[in-house]
């Protein structure tokens, strides 16, 4: 018989146990089942975390809309010439989304610019305005703050 230096190919038929039965053993089947279960549980956990992040993002968007609305309210009052005094207000029970409650804290402080030579008895030249929404969702407390300067017309 001619030999090329390569090992001879093995036969593709294997026998195991009595009667030469082929296929997977019970241990191999259980190992494959365990890997499948671990994979499915990992995917379920990932989807659950993703849904939590989506809910948190939606609540943060609702809080941002509420803060922007509050700042626009102060801007409109100053633009209309209403006397915007220094304010430090708190709205304690604010509904951001169904099932998510928070609070809105608004701080308005008038500032006189010393460069224009006015004294403190005159109306402020501009207002420092900040609004903060704080809420609790999923056991985590979050807050969002926006600050701006509103010029007097």
Protein Blocks (a to p, Z undefined) as FASTA:
>chain_A
ZZehiacdddfbdcehehiiacddfklmmmmmmmmmmmmmmmmmmmmmmmmmmmmmmmmm
mmmmmmmmmmmmmmmmmmnopacdddddddfbacfbghiacdddddddddddfklopafk
bccfbdcddddddddeehiacddddddddddZZ
